[in-house]
Amino acid sequence: MASALKLCVIEGDGIGREVVPAALAVLRATGLNFDAQAALAGWACFEAHGTALPSATLELARQSDAVLFGAVSSPSHRAPGYSSPIVALRQQLDLFANLRPSKAWPIPGSRPDVDLLVVRENTEGLYVRRERREGDQAVAERIISRKGSERVARVACEWAMRRRGHLTIVHKANVLPETCGLFRQVALDVAAGYPSLIVDEMLVDTAALQLVVHPERFDVIVTTNLFGDILSDEAAGLVGGLGLAPSANVGAAQSPALFEPVHGSAPDIAGRGIANPIAAFLAVAMLLEHIGDTDRAHSVRSAVAYSIRNGPRTPDLGGSAKTTDITEVVESLVRGIR
């Protein structure tokens, strides 16, 4: 009998506490042998324990095969001692590539023919959080390294080879010639090692426009941390919104990858039982694909597609279903596909 997958589970704040248990129910429905260990992180954790990412949580994540993450609340104002636990996890585990797929769904408002993947550098850029005040000025440092650019570009190229063979490098080197210029050149150099790829480049403002006007032209986009954060949310908006948007945070082969829905903690609906769990289900599918269990990943995606097409749907998709309603349908479908 194969050993159980060691899974670190971080529900976090808000609707993370609702969609992660739903995702675990669907994962159990696949028949996968796994051992889930709960851990704390987030704003509520900070208020209770004085840290948003306890050392015990980080250690459990390091000892696990994978991490399933829900959502955390973050204050928009400066809170002494608080820093984003998801950013810290990405950096501490060196999960340097964030994978954000966006694909058309059979729902009103979803753009047809969208099937793209944003590969976002995940540990550098402005998210190194080196900020300071200088009198009436606030200054932030943007860090782009050759190593960071090379390894995320390689991940993007490998994914483009698996998909439709088209890579778009997104940057702003015309205004930021040192930081974006380095990223651009390194990405082009890495892509040159994949002669069968179609490679183009685009300024980030142009890419934002083209995502709205002609999203079908994109296959794999590789870009820096902040640009990728923004463009991937824009892409999600084309196909039904953040309630359908999963992501994977991956690093070296020996590092535990982290999987999460990207919708945030949604305090306005937390506790009402109406959160859309589908992004969390799709994050589970990405986890299964990551560990090489493509059959189980396919069963989850097929069940999700059926439920999106036929209902029920949560309020963000125009329906009135509860989180539990969606979970029961997808669970049942996954067991049937099994």
ROPADO-61784 format. One record per residue (C-alpha): x, z, y; residue number from 1. Coordinates in steps of 0.001 Angstrom, whole numbers, plus 500000, padded with zeros to 6 digits. Each point is the difference from the previous one (the first is absolute). Layout:
<recs>
<rec <X, Z, Y>, NUM>
...
</recs>
This chain:
<recs>
<rec <500000, 500000, 500000>, 1>
<rec <501390, 499049, 503407>, 2>
<rec <500860, 502886, 502306>, 3>
<rec <497533, 500766, 502759>, 4>
<rec <500555, 498534, 503439>, 5>
<rec <501009, 502817, 502349>, 6>
<rec <497817, 499632, 503079>, 7>
<rec <500366, 502019, 503186>, 8>
<rec <496588, 500146, 501712>, 9>
<rec <499740, 500731, 503722>, 10>
<rec <496432, 499976, 501270>, 11>
<rec <500956, 500992, 503551>, 12>
<rec <497316, 500280, 502677>, 13>
<rec <496508, 498722, 500722>, 14>
<rec <498699, 497320, 497678>, 15>
<rec <503262, 500070, 498072>, 16>
<rec <498441, 502966, 498196>, 17>
<rec <497049, 497813, 499014>, 18>
<rec <501555, 496653, 499085>, 19>
<rec <502977, 501320, 498012>, 20>
<rec <497844, 501861, 497428>, 21>
<rec <497924, 496815, 499730>, 22>
<rec <503159, 497969, 499412>, 23>
<rec <501152, 502422, 497305>, 24>
<rec <496639, 499625, 498268>, 25>
<rec <500456, 496227, 499916>, 26>
<rec <503586, 500371, 498773>, 27>
<rec <498762, 502223, 497172>, 28>
<rec <497380, 497382, 499161>, 29>
<rec <502797, 497493, 499307>, 30>
<rec <501219, 502187, 497130>, 31>
<rec <503474, 500408, 501485>, 32>
<rec <501890, 503049, 498760>, 33>
<rec <501018, 501884, 503138>, 34>
<rec <500700, 503525, 501197>, 35>
<rec <498799, 500595, 503579>, 36>
<rec <501545, 502839, 501996>, 37>
<rec <498452, 500902, 503374>, 38>
<rec <502134, 500580, 503093>, 39>
<rec <499375, 500861, 503651>, 40>
<rec <500734, 498000, 503146>, 41>
<rec <498337, 499246, 503307>, 42>
<rec <498612, 501660, 503107>, 43>
<rec <498007, 502681, 498179>, 44>
<rec <503137, 500804, 498023>, 45>
<rec <501956, 500272, 503263>, 46>
<rec <497431, 502349, 501504>, 47>
<rec <500008, 502190, 496881>, 48>
<rec <503683, 499956, 499094>, 49>
<rec <501899, 498864, 503102>, 50>
<rec <501171, 496746, 498416>, 51>
<rec <498228, 496689, 499379>, 52>
<rec <502225, 499219, 497002>, 53>
<rec <501015, 503073, 497990>, 54>
<rec <503291, 499802, 498124>, 55>
<rec <498065, 500590, 496761>, 56>
<rec <497953, 496849, 500647>, 57>
<rec <503092, 497917, 500667>, 58>
<rec <501682, 501347, 496867>, 59>
<rec <496938, 499287, 497842>, 60>
<rec <499863, 496458, 501403>, 61>
<rec <503671, 499471, 499151>, 62>
<rec <499440, 501199, 496425>, 63>
<rec <496936, 497791, 499472>, 64>
<rec <499673, 496422, 498830>, 65>
<rec <497617, 499159, 502840>, 66>
<rec <498110, 501560, 502889>, 67>
<rec <496313, 499512, 500807>, 68>
<rec <499432, 500842, 503664>, 69>
<rec <496696, 500380, 501834>, 70>
<rec <500115, 500333, 503781>, 71>
<rec <501247, 502423, 502619>, 72>
<rec <498850, 500853, 503482>, 73>
<rec <502588, 499843, 502752>, 74>
<rec <499570, 501242, 503560>, 75>
<rec <500385, 497382, 502730>, 76>
<rec <501626, 502674, 502170>, 77>
<rec <503327, 501704, 499447>, 78>
<rec <499648, 502879, 497540>, 79>
<rec <503231, 502035, 499759>, 80>
<rec <501280, 500088, 496435>, 81>
<rec <497653, 497295, 498713>, 82>
<rec <501160, 496613, 498760>, 83>
<rec <498189, 497401, 497946>, 84>
<rec <500299, 500812, 496284>, 85>
<rec <499425, 496417, 498877>, 86>
<rec <502819, 498740, 502218>, 87>
<rec <502203, 502822, 498704>, 88>
<rec <499152, 499185, 496371>, 89>
<rec <500871, 496338, 500516>, 90>
<rec <503337, 500941, 501529>, 91>
<rec <500898, 502867, 497666>, 92>
<rec <499161, 497954, 496881>, 93>
<rec <501561, 496890, 501587>, 94>
<rec <496860, 497942, 499449>, 95>
<rec <501255, 497192, 502164>, 96>
<rec <497312, 497366, 499380>, 97>
<rec <496301, 500353, 500761>, 98>
<rec <497809, 497459, 498204>, 99>
<rec <496637, 499258, 501625>, 100>
<rec <497881, 497341, 498275>, 101>
<rec <496921, 498523, 501698>, 102>
<rec <497650, 497775, 498024>, 103>
<rec <496556, 498571, 500708>, 104>
<rec <497038, 501872, 498504>, 105>
<rec <496425, 498779, 499406>, 106>
<rec <498489, 501935, 502889>, 107>
<rec <498627, 498970, 503395>, 108>
<rec <502727, 499808, 502611>, 109>
<rec <502872, 499443, 497588>, 110>
<rec <501940, 496880, 500873>, 111>
<rec <500230, 497531, 497099>, 112>
<rec <503316, 498796, 498596>, 113>
<rec <501976, 503053, 501152>, 114>
<rec <502573, 501062, 497416>, 115>
<rec <503130, 501413, 501574>, 116>
<rec <502512, 502803, 499636>, 117>
<rec <501714, 501784, 502871>, 118>
<rec <503369, 501442, 498972>, 119>
<rec <500908, 502547, 502653>, 120>
<rec <503364, 501695, 500403>, 121>
<rec <499072, 503629, 499473>, 122>
<rec <502833, 502336, 501050>, 123>
<rec <501522, 498665, 503237>, 124>
<rec <498911, 498521, 503332>, 125>
<rec <498281, 502256, 502497>, 126>
<rec <498764, 502198, 497157>, 127>
<rec <503362, 501761, 499761>, 128>
<rec <498378, 502205, 502677>, 129>
<rec <502994, 500247, 502312>, 130>
<rec <498261, 500656, 503280>, 131>
<rec <501047, 501903, 503078>, 132>
<rec <498927, 500685, 503548>, 133>
<rec <502280, 499091, 502893>, 134>
<rec <498276, 501296, 503087>, 135>
<rec <496957, 497826, 500583>, 136>
<rec <501012, 497602, 497226>, 137>
<rec <499392, 500215, 496276>, 138>
<rec <502521, 498181, 497822>, 139>
<rec <499680, 498975, 496353>, 140>
<rec <502804, 498558, 497852>, 141>
<rec <499282, 497088, 497673>, 142>
<rec <502299, 499872, 496987>, 143>
<rec <500411, 496758, 498051>, 144>
<rec <502792, 499855, 497435>, 145>
<rec <501476, 497185, 497946>, 146>
<rec <499415, 501973, 496800>, 147>
<rec <496381, 500809, 500861>, 148>
<rec <499240, 496423, 500983>, 149>
<rec <501697, 498530, 496941>, 150>
<rec <498233, 502108, 497419>, 151>
<rec <496497, 499550, 501438>, 152>
<rec <500602, 496264, 500368>, 153>
<rec <500996, 499845, 496337>, 154>
<rec <496797, 501757, 498938>, 155>
<rec <498002, 497535, 502106>, 156>
<rec <501783, 497014, 498469>, 157>
<rec <499382, 501264, 496481>, 158>
<rec <496306, 500433, 500755>, 159>
<rec <499795, 496558, 501577>, 160>
<rec <501547, 498546, 496838>, 161>
<rec <497268, 501688, 497923>, 162>
<rec <497270, 498759, 502321>, 163>
<rec <499807, 496609, 501742>, 164>
<rec <503621, 499630, 501041>, 165>
<rec <499552, 500293, 503777>, 166>
<rec <501785, 502627, 502126>, 167>
<rec <499418, 500578, 503723>, 168>
<rec <502563, 502115, 501857>, 169>
<rec <498377, 501707, 502988>, 170>
<rec <502071, 501399, 502878>, 171>
<rec <500411, 500061, 503790>, 172>
<rec <503602, 498868, 500247>, 173>
<rec <499405, 498105, 503238>, 174>
<rec <499481, 503334, 501807>, 175>
<rec <501872, 502363, 497658>, 176>
<rec <503051, 497918, 499054>, 177>
<rec <502048, 502877, 498571>, 178>
<rec <497464, 501856, 497837>, 179>
<rec <497580, 497212, 499124>, 180>
<rec <502876, 497538, 500117>, 181>
<rec <501781, 501898, 497232>, 182>
<rec <496825, 500266, 497913>, 183>
<rec <499279, 496294, 500450>, 184>
<rec <503476, 498828, 499039>, 185>
<rec <500322, 502278, 496981>, 186>
<rec <496543, 498985, 498734>, 187>
<rec <500905, 496314, 500375>, 188>
<rec <503290, 500569, 498169>, 189>
<rec <498241, 501755, 497105>, 190>
<rec <497303, 497317, 499809>, 191>
<rec <502692, 497318, 499793>, 192>
<rec <500788, 501386, 496543>, 193>
<rec <496539, 498889, 498857>, 194>
<rec <500181, 496212, 500470>, 195>
<rec <496553, 499360, 498523>, 196>
<rec <498287, 502128, 502668>, 197>
<rec <498354, 498479, 503046>, 198>
<rec <501306, 502157, 502861>, 199>
<rec <498852, 500059, 503594>, 200>
<rec <500193, 502485, 502852>, 201>
<rec <497594, 501068, 502719>, 202>
<rec <500010, 502223, 503058>, 203>
<rec <497804, 503043, 499457>, 204>
<rec <497530, 499135, 502762>, 205>
<rec <499575, 496519, 498538>, 206>
<rec <499589, 501502, 496531>, 207>
<rec <497250, 502296, 501313>, 208>
<rec <498187, 496985, 501431>, 209>
<rec <500436, 497883, 496874>, 210>
<rec <498683, 502810, 497804>, 211>
<rec <496746, 499803, 501935>, 212>
<rec <499833, 496209, 500333>, 213>
<rec <501542, 498733, 496740>, 214>
<rec <500562, 502936, 497604>, 215>
<rec <499930, 497653, 497019>, 216>
<rec <503386, 498588, 501031>, 217>
<rec <501798, 503241, 499004>, 218>
<rec <501259, 500994, 496576>, 219>
<rec <502660, 502717, 500446>, 220>
<rec <500926, 501419, 503400>, 221>
<rec <503140, 502109, 500373>, 222>
<rec <500555, 501959, 503173>, 223>
<rec <501219, 503217, 501580>, 224>
<rec <498309, 503377, 499799>, 225>
<rec <497772, 500130, 503093>, 226>
<rec <499132, 496291, 499936>, 227>
<rec <499065, 500283, 496336>, 228>
<rec <497858, 503056, 500640>, 229>
<rec <497963, 498104, 502588>, 230>
<rec <499792, 496601, 498290>, 231>
<rec <498962, 501465, 496644>, 232>
<rec <497082, 501849, 501593>, 233>
<rec <499028, 496789, 501795>, 234>
<rec <500060, 498152, 496680>, 235>
<rec <497811, 502693, 498413>, 236>
<rec <497456, 499460, 502762>, 237>
<rec <499628, 496381, 498915>, 238>
<rec <498757, 500888, 496524>, 239>
<rec <497738, 503025, 500345>, 240>
<rec <502012, 502714, 501735>, 241>
<rec <502201, 502927, 499094>, 242>
<rec <497551, 501288, 497403>, 243>
<rec <501217, 497168, 497767>, 244>
<rec <503708, 500222, 500886>, 245>
<rec <502498, 501476, 497521>, 246>
<rec <503763, 500221, 500313>, 247>
<rec <503093, 500707, 497956>, 248>
<rec <503200, 501589, 501267>, 249>
<rec <502901, 498980, 497781>, 250>
<rec <503737, 500543, 499911>, 251>
<rec <502787, 499807, 497463>, 252>
<rec <499077, 499785, 496331>, 253>
<rec <500737, 503697, 499418>, 254>
<rec <497871, 501161, 502942>, 255>
<rec <496367, 501061, 499449>, 256>
<rec <497762, 497506, 501803>, 257>
<rec <497143, 501290, 502159>, 258>
<rec <496516, 498460, 500047>, 259>
<rec <497329, 500637, 502622>, 260>
<rec <496909, 498695, 501723>, 261>
<rec <500900, 499300, 503608>, 262>
<rec <496782, 501021, 501726>, 263>
<rec <501102, 503391, 501276>, 264>
<rec <498194, 503320, 499804>, 265>
<rec <496844, 498833, 501865>, 266>
<rec <498973, 503413, 501351>, 267>
<rec <496756, 498541, 501365>, 268>
<rec <498635, 499502, 496486>, 269>
<rec <502008, 502548, 498003>, 270>
<rec <497827, 502257, 497879>, 271>
<rec <496951, 497748, 500176>, 272>
<rec <500603, 498339, 496640>, 273>
<rec <499861, 496457, 501380>, 274>
<rec <503706, 499069, 500019>, 275>
<rec <500775, 496658, 498403>, 276>
<rec <502249, 500693, 496971>, 277>
<rec <500793, 496358, 499273>, 278>
<rec <503334, 499965, 501838>, 279>
<rec <501053, 502968, 497848>, 280>
<rec <498846, 498149, 496851>, 281>
<rec <502054, 496973, 501013>, 282>
<rec <502971, 502286, 500629>, 283>
<rec <499602, 501139, 496387>, 284>
<rec <500033, 496345, 498942>, 285>
<rec <503268, 499521, 501919>, 286>
<rec <501424, 503073, 498248>, 287>
<rec <499062, 498601, 496598>, 288>
<rec <501505, 496638, 500863>, 289>
<rec <503170, 501726, 501190>, 290>
<rec <500503, 501741, 496642>, 291>
<rec <499414, 496707, 498193>, 292>
<rec <496496, 500743, 498735>, 293>
<rec <498465, 496742, 501176>, 294>
<rec <496995, 500164, 497663>, 295>
<rec <498820, 503329, 501398>, 296>
<rec <500726, 498825, 503543>, 297>
<rec <497844, 496931, 499349>, 298>
<rec <497166, 502151, 498635>, 299>
<rec <499929, 502099, 503188>, 300>
<rec <500099, 496961, 502292>, 301>
<rec <497290, 498237, 497998>, 302>
<rec <497764, 503075, 500157>, 303>
<rec <500573, 500314, 503744>, 304>
<rec <499225, 496303, 500558>, 305>
<rec <496752, 500342, 498037>, 306>
<rec <498920, 503066, 501969>, 307>
<rec <500808, 498343, 503334>, 308>
<rec <498072, 496884, 499032>, 309>
<rec <496957, 501722, 498514>, 310>
<rec <499955, 503416, 501627>, 311>
<rec <499491, 502771, 500610>, 312>
<rec <501892, 500107, 503291>, 313>
<rec <500976, 502815, 502324>, 314>
<rec <498907, 499965, 503673>, 315>
<rec <503210, 498353, 501243>, 316>
<rec <499001, 496946, 497933>, 317>
<rec <496378, 500044, 501131>, 318>
<rec <498527, 502076, 497193>, 319>
<rec <498850, 503589, 499579>, 320>
<rec <501789, 501051, 496808>, 321>
<rec <501985, 503186, 499590>, 322>
<rec <503609, 500231, 498879>, 323>
<rec <498783, 501322, 496645>, 324>
<rec <497660, 497013, 499534>, 325>
<rec <502870, 497525, 500330>, 326>
<rec <502233, 502102, 497778>, 327>
<rec <497448, 500193, 497191>, 328>
<rec <499455, 496227, 500040>, 329>
<rec <503714, 499148, 500001>, 330>
<rec <500775, 502636, 497346>, 331>
<rec <497317, 498575, 497735>, 332>
<rec <501171, 496436, 500522>, 333>
<rec <503623, 500886, 499287>, 334>
<rec <499017, 501695, 496737>, 335>
<rec <497961, 496928, 499083>, 336>
<rec <502909, 497654, 500714>, 337>
<rec <502286, 502229, 497960>, 338>
</recs>
